[in-house]
Amino acid sequence: FLERLGQQFNISLFHYRNHGAAEGRVLMGLQLGSHQRSVLNAALDTIGYPYEDITNNAGYQLFLK
């Protein structure tokens, strides 16, 4: 995943949690300029992994505190 994402984004947080042998979940924080959000979304869509923007999620905001 990280190799396919490339080096154009600053990953400031990376947390992996294994959910058995079949899948895992990743919480990834990125520092983005305003023009990079659409570039990031296009890169993630190209990679094909499912993702969700949780910037405004209450649980995520508590995690950051």
C-alpha positions in Angstrom: 0.0 0.0 0.0 2.7 2.5 1.0 4.8 1.7 -2.0 1.8 2.3 -4.3 0.9 5.5 -2.5 4.3 7.0 -3.2 6.3 9.6 -1.5 4.3 12.7 -2.4 2.4 12.8 0.9 3.6 13.5 4.5 2.3 10.6 6.6 2.2 12.0 10.2 0.3 9.1 11.8 0.2 5.4 11.0 -1.6 2.9 13.3 -2.3 -0.7 12.2 -4.6 -3.1 13.9 -4.9 -6.7 12.9 -8.4 -8.2 12.9 -7.5 -11.9 12.4 -5.6 -13.3 9.5 -8.1 -12.1 6.8 -8.0 -8.3 7.4 -6.5 -5.4 9.2 -7.4 -1.7 9.8 -5.2 1.3 9.4 -5.5 4.7 10.8 -3.4 7.1 8.7 -2.9 10.8 9.3 -1.7 12.9 6.4 -0.5 16.5 6.3 -2.0 18.0 3.1 -2.1 21.3 1.5 -5.5 22.4 0.2 -4.6 21.4 -3.3 -3.5 17.9 -2.3 -6.8 16.5 -1.2 -8.1 15.7 -4.7 -4.6 14.3 -5.6 -4.8 12.0 -2.5 -8.3 10.9 -3.3 -7.3 10.1 -6.9 -4.2 8.1 -5.7 -6.3 6.1 -3.2 -8.9 5.4 -5.8 -6.2 4.2 -8.2 -4.7 1.9 -5.5 -8.2 0.3 -5.0 -8.1 -0.1 -1.2 -11.3 0.9 0.6 -10.9 4.0 2.6 -12.9 6.5 4.6 -12.2 10.1 5.5 -12.8 10.4 9.3 -11.4 13.9 9.8 -14.6 15.1 11.5 -15.3 11.8 13.4 -15.8 12.4 17.1 -13.8 9.2 18.0 -10.9 10.3 15.9 -10.9 13.7 17.5 -10.7 12.1 20.9 -7.8 9.9 19.7 -5.8 13.0 18.8 -6.2 14.5 22.2 
